[in-house]
Amino acid sequence: PPRASPRIDPATGTIGNKGEKMSEPAAAVEAPAPETPATSVADEPAAEGGAEGQSKKAAKKAAKEAEKAALKAKKAAEVAAREAAAQGGPDPLAHKYGDAPLVQSQARSGKVWTHVKDVTAAGKQYQTVLLRGRVHAVRGKGKSAFLVLRQQTATIQVTFFVDDVNVSKGMVKWVSNLTKESVVDIQGLVMAPESGKVESCTQQDVELVAQSVYCVSRSEPRLPFEIDDASRPEMDFDKEDTAYVRVGQDTRLNHRVIDLRTPANQAIFRIQSAVCELFRDALRAQDFVEIHTPKLIGGASEGGASVFKLDYMGQPACLAQSPQLYKQMAVESDLERVFEIGPVFRAENSNTHRHLCEFTGLDMEMAIKEHYFEVLDVLDNLFLHMFDGLNERFKHELQVVSQQFPYEPLKYLRPTLRLEFPQGIAMLREAGVEGVDPLGDLSTEHERILGQLVKEKYDTDFYMLTKYPAAARPFYTMPDPANPDYSNSYDIFIRGEEIISGAQRIHDPALLTERAAECGIEVDTIQAYIDAFKYGALPHGGCGVGLERVVMLFLNLGNIRKTSMFPRDPRRLAP
């Protein structure tokens, strides 16, 4: 007779309608065949030293490991024998479950795997499908077991009921002992759940009635933290008498491979990929050429002490703070419009929510005819294309992120709001903000306050601020022709934080040399750059965008480490 299919709630650990607590899975049953023990680099025997061969210590260690492996295999065989005896003999369905052979590219079977997200009532009901995913949750009781299979952001309930045709007691017991995060292949029939919906899974209108299950890779029983704990919204931890365990940032980053498996992180890095894709699409549509510039350079690309210095074959060198100089040279080589997506290095000891020592730069540079606002026009179209593309093409990912990190959707105008720096200073002073320097850069706090004032007055989270003071910009920034205290430059902001710094560049060699000396740059170290403008130079401008910061602010995540896959800040160099 048909059986009801209780639901598993991975957040609470309950199953069915009785709210039974899911117990932690027992240790996995080992296959009877002996296994070759896994070793780390530390376990490898020492390399042979001349004619002495392997050291006695290494040989003793290898013998001890072999003894452990033999004991492990013996225990596994004993467990298998006990199971067979309990069933009155060998399991006739043993071929339908167990550990799969190690994938070593031996052959191609022609099997077709279906993605869990594609298993729907409309497209797959009553069909047999093969899925590969991770064991998100599992519970066995008596002659039944229920497993939640997770693949990226999608989950589906899999049922196992003993019928002696596809599922045996041995299979139920084996499945019940699978450890969380193990990788499994499951084949089964897609059916509508009798309970109506499986509320705890993304695939709510279907479940998989298992026919076979094989473990491709078994996880260690003890995880650094539970995926469910790392996936909970912050508001869940603020509730009174909560029993949930908060996973700290350092714990997450120390075990980033596990942390990246949460649905929100899966979505965040798909959104990050989309930003790069939309950036490329928008610029290529406007005749830009993608380039790739050196990251090892002599001298400092933007001046100052915030560079990672290194020895380059006996010569002093550093990691590039920016591709700025090379972008300009590319424009002067008559490519005219160029962009690059690549790493940027800043040796700044800034332990803040928005700074990294290595990040991904989205850079562009273009020739202009008359005015640097031509660059702003391109950037306006670029960001509107990017924001629209994310909202229209990545709704699912945005929704997944918002489930763990709720945020207010970004507001932006068409065309984008543009203000001059003196206007921004006036708004701050009118609001009673003190310590504002009209000829200096804005502090982080002043930028945040100005963002709030702009939102209140213009109802936008995204705006451009032009005509920055010359003293606050790099040496290659073109001065304002009407007032040398200012410059033909701009910053662009999202939610009160800067994401872009850009300007018209100086293309006159004499003026460029003068400005470099004024800013303390050793002219000899950038002479090749200056020489690039000696043979007829196109007026030009551009900008640099921090990819991680754009994603962080668009999603309002509050910390840039959430949008850097393996962040490098002043305190972290691993993993």
Residue pairs with C-beta under 8 A, 6 or more apart in sequence:
2 194
3 144
3 159
3 161
3 194
4 16
4 194
4 195
5 146
5 157
5 159
5 193
5 194
5 195
5 198
5 207
6 15
6 16
6 17
6 146
6 195
7 15
7 16
7 157
7 193
7 195
7 198
7 199
7 200
7 201
8 14
8 15
8 22
8 137
8 139
8 146
8 147
8 148
8 157
8 198
8 200
8 201
9 15
9 199
9 200
10 136
10 137
10 148
10 155
10 200
10 227
10 228
11 200
11 228
11 231
11 232
13 21
13 22
13 137
14 20
14 21
14 22
15 22
15 139
15 146
17 195
22 137
22 139
23 139
25 138
25 176
25 177
25 178
25 179
25 180
25 221
26 176
26 177
27 177
27 179
27 221
28 177
28 178
28 179
28 182
28 215
28 218
28 221
29 76
29 79
29 80
29 83
29 173
29 174
29 177
30 72
30 73
30 75
30 76
30 79
31 76
31 80
31 98
31 99
32 73
32 76
32 77
32 80
33 73
34 69
34 70
34 72
34 73
35 69
35 72
35 73
36 69
37 65
37 68
37 69
37 72
39 65
43 61
43 65
45 54
45 55
45 58
45 59
45 61
45 62
46 54
46 55
46 57
46 58
48 54
49 55
83 91
83 170
83 173
84 90
84 91
87 168
87 169
87 170
91 168
91 169
91 170
91 171
92 168
93 164
93 166
93 167
93 168
93 170
93 171
94 168
94 170
96 166
96 167
96 168
96 171
96 211
96 212
96 213
97 170
97 171
97 174
97 175
97 212
97 213
97 214
98 174
98 214
98 215
99 214
99 215
99 218
100 185
100 214
100 215
100 216
103 216
111 130
112 130
113 130
113 131
113 132
113 185
114 124
114 129
114 130
114 131
115 151
115 154
116 131
116 133
116 149
116 150
116 151
116 152
116 154
116 155
116 156
116 202
116 203
117 151
117 152
117 153
117 154
117 202
117 203
118 124
119 129
119 131
119 156
119 190
119 203
119 206
119 208
120 203
120 205
120 206
121 190
121 192
121 205
121 206
124 190
124 206
125 190
125 191
125 192
125 206
126 189
126 190
126 191
127 189
127 190
128 187
128 188
128 189
128 190
128 211
129 187
129 188
129 190
129 208
130 185
130 186
130 187
131 149
131 151
131 156
131 185
131 186
131 187
131 188
131 208
132 151
132 183
132 184
132 185
132 186
132 216
133 149
133 150
133 151
133 183
133 184
133 186
134 149
134 150
134 151
134 180
134 181
134 182
134 183
134 184
134 261
135 147
135 148
135 149
135 150
135 178
135 179
135 180
135 181
135 182
135 184
135 219
136 148
136 149
136 150
136 155
136 180
136 227
137 147
137 148
137 180
138 145
138 146
138 147
138 148
138 175
138 176
138 178
138 180
139 145
139 146
139 176
140 146
140 160
140 172
140 173
140 175
140 176
143 161
143 162
143 169
143 172
144 159
144 160
144 161
144 162
144 172
145 159
145 160
145 172
145 175
145 176
146 157
146 158
146 159
146 160
147 157
147 158
147 160
147 175
147 178
147 186
147 210
148 155
148 156
148 157
148 158
148 200
148 201
149 155
149 156
149 157
149 158
149 184
149 186
149 208
150 227
150 261
152 263
152 266
153 202
153 263
153 266
153 267
153 396
153 397
153 400
154 202
154 203
155 200
155 201
155 202
155 203
156 198
156 201
156 202
156 203
156 206
156 207
156 208
157 193
157 198
157 200
157 201
157 203
157 207
157 208
158 186
158 188
158 207
158 208
158 209
158 210
158 213
159 207
159 208
159 209
159 210
160 167
160 171
160 172
160 175
160 210
160 213
161 167
161 209
162 168
162 169
162 171
162 172
166 210
166 211
166 212
167 210
167 211
171 213
175 210
175 213
178 184
178 215
178 218
179 218
179 219
179 220
179 221
180 219
180 223
180 226
180 227
181 219
181 223
181 227
181 258
181 261
182 215
182 217
182 218
182 219
183 215
183 216
183 217
183 219
184 213
184 214
184 215
184 216
185 213
185 214
185 216
186 208
186 210
186 212
186 213
187 210
187 211
187 212
187 213
188 208
188 209
188 210
188 211
188 212
189 208
189 209
189 211
190 206
190 207
190 208
190 209
191 206
191 207
191 208
191 209
192 205
192 206
192 207
193 205
193 206
193 207
197 204
197 205
198 204
198 206
198 207
223 258
224 251
224 254
224 255
224 258
225 245
225 247
225 251
225 252
225 255
225 258
226 245
227 258
227 261
227 262
229 244
229 245
229 246
229 247
230 247
230 252
230 258
230 259
230 262
231 262
231 263
231 264
231 404
232 244
232 404
233 403
233 404
233 405
233 406
234 405
235 406
236 242
236 244
237 244
237 246
247 259
249 559
249 561
252 259
253 259
253 561
253 567
253 572
253 575
254 575
256 565
256 566
256 575
257 575
259 265
260 266
260 269
260 565
262 404
263 400
263 403
263 404
264 400
264 401
264 403
264 404
264 405
265 562
266 400
267 396
267 397
267 398
267 400
267 401
268 397
268 401
268 551
268 555
268 557
268 562
268 563
269 565
270 394
270 397
271 390
271 394
271 397
271 398
271 401
271 551
271 554
271 555
272 547
272 548
272 551
272 563
274 389
274 390
274 393
274 394
274 397
275 362
275 386
275 390
275 547
275 550
275 551
275 554
276 341
276 362
276 547
278 385
278 386
278 389
278 390
279 339
279 341
279 362
279 382
279 386
279 545
280 290
280 339
280 341
281 385
281 389
282 381
282 382
282 385
282 386
283 337
283 339
283 364
283 378
283 382
284 290
286 337
286 378
286 381
287 337
288 337
288 338
288 339
288 364
288 366
289 330
289 335
289 337
289 338
289 339
290 338
290 339
290 340
290 341
291 326
291 327
291 330
291 335
291 338
291 339
291 340
292 340
292 342
293 320
293 323
293 326
293 327
293 330
293 340
293 342
294 320
294 326
295 319
295 320
295 342
295 343
295 345
296 310
296 312
296 317
296 319
296 320
297 317
297 318
297 319
297 320
298 312
298 315
298 316
298 317
298 318
298 525
299 318
299 521
299 522
299 525
299 526
300 307
300 318
300 321
300 521
300 525
301 307
301 318
301 320
301 321
301 322
301 323
301 324
301 325
302 321
302 322
302 324
302 474
303 474
303 475
303 519
303 520
303 521
305 347
306 321
306 346
306 347
306 348
307 318
307 319
307 321
307 345
307 347
308 318
308 319
308 345
308 347
308 357
309 316
309 317
309 318
310 317
310 318
310 319
311 317
319 345
320 344
320 345
321 344
321 345
321 346
322 344
322 361
322 363
322 544
323 340
323 342
323 344
323 361
323 363
323 544
324 363
324 474
324 476
324 542
324 544
325 476
325 526
325 529
327 338
327 340
327 363
327 364
327 365
327 542
328 365
328 476
328 505
328 507
328 529
328 532
328 540
328 542
329 529
329 532
330 338
330 365
331 337
331 338
331 365
331 366
331 367
331 538
331 540
332 507
332 532
332 533
332 537
332 538
332 540
334 538
336 366
336 367
336 538
337 364
337 365
337 366
337 367
338 364
338 365
338 366
339 362
339 363
339 364
339 365
340 361
340 362
340 363
340 364
341 360
341 361
341 362
341 363
341 547
342 360
342 361
342 363
343 358
343 359
343 360
343 361
344 358
344 359
344 360
344 361
344 544
344 546
345 357
345 358
346 355
346 356
346 357
346 358
346 359
347 357
348 355
348 357
348 570
349 570
350 570
351 569
351 570
351 571
352 444
353 558
353 559
353 560
354 497
354 549
354 552
354 560
355 560
355 569
356 548
356 560
356 561
356 564
356 567
356 568
356 569
357 568
357 569
357 570
358 568
359 546
359 547
359 548
359 549
359 560
359 564
360 546
360 547
360 548
361 544
361 545
361 546
361 547
362 544
362 545
362 546
362 547
362 550
363 542
363 543
363 544
363 545
364 378
364 379
364 382
364 542
364 543
365 505
365 540
365 541
365 542
366 374
366 375
366 378
366 540
366 541
366 542
367 538
367 539
367 540
368 374
368 375
368 504
368 539
368 540
368 541
369 539
372 478
372 488
372 490
372 503
372 504
372 541
374 541
375 502
375 504
375 541
375 542
375 543
376 418
376 464
376 466
376 490
379 464
379 492
379 500
379 502
379 543
380 415
380 416
380 464
383 412
383 416
383 462
383 492
384 412
384 414
384 416
387 410
387 412
387 462
387 554
390 398
390 554
391 398
391 409
398 555
401 407
401 555
405 555
405 556
405 557
407 555
407 556
407 557
408 556
410 461
410 462
410 494
410 495
410 554
411 455
411 459
411 460
411 461
411 462
412 460
412 461
412 462
413 458
413 459
413 460
413 462
413 463
416 460
416 462
416 463
416 464
417 454
417 458
417 460
417 462
417 463
417 464
418 463
418 464
418 465
418 466
419 454
419 463
419 464
419 465
419 466
420 465
420 466
420 467
421 465
421 466
421 467
421 468
421 469
421 486
422 438
422 467
424 442
424 450
424 465
425 436
425 438
427 450
427 453
427 454
427 457
428 436
428 446
428 449
428 450
428 453
429 436
431 449
431 453
433 446
433 449
435 443
435 446
436 442
436 446
438 469
439 469
439 471
439 485
440 469
440 471
440 472
441 468
441 469
441 472
442 450
444 497
447 493
447 496
447 497
447 498
448 496
448 497
449 496
450 465
450 493
450 496
451 461
451 493
451 495
451 496
451 497
452 496
454 460
454 463
454 493
454 496
455 461
455 496
461 494
461 495
461 496
462 492
462 493
462 494
463 492
463 493
464 490
464 491
464 492
464 493
465 490
465 491
465 492
465 493
466 489
466 490
467 480
467 486
467 487
467 488
467 489
467 490
468 486
468 487
468 489
468 490
468 491
468 503
469 485
469 486
469 487
470 477
470 479
470 480
470 484
470 485
470 486
470 487
471 485
473 487
473 489
473 503
474 503
474 519
475 512
475 515
475 516
475 518
475 519
475 521
476 505
476 506
476 512
476 515
476 516
477 487
477 488
477 489
477 503
477 504
477 505
477 506
477 515
478 487
478 488
478 489
478 503
478 504
478 505
478 506
478 541
479 486
479 487
479 488
480 486
480 487
480 488
487 503
488 503
488 504
488 541
489 501
489 502
489 503
489 504
490 500
490 501
490 502
490 503
490 543
491 498
491 500
491 501
491 502
492 498
492 499
492 500
492 502
492 543
493 499
494 550
494 553
494 554
495 553
495 556
497 549
497 553
499 545
499 546
499 549
499 550
499 553
500 543
500 544
500 545
501 543
501 544
502 541
502 542
502 543
502 544
503 541
503 543
504 539
504 540
504 541
505 540
505 541
505 542
506 512
506 515
507 533
507 537
507 538
507 539
507 540
508 533
508 537
509 530
509 531
509 533
509 534
509 537
512 530
512 533
513 523
513 530
516 523
516 526
516 530
517 523
523 530
547 563
548 560
548 563
548 564
549 560
549 563
551 557
551 563
552 558
552 559
552 560
552 562
552 563
555 563
557 563
560 567
561 567
561 569
566 575
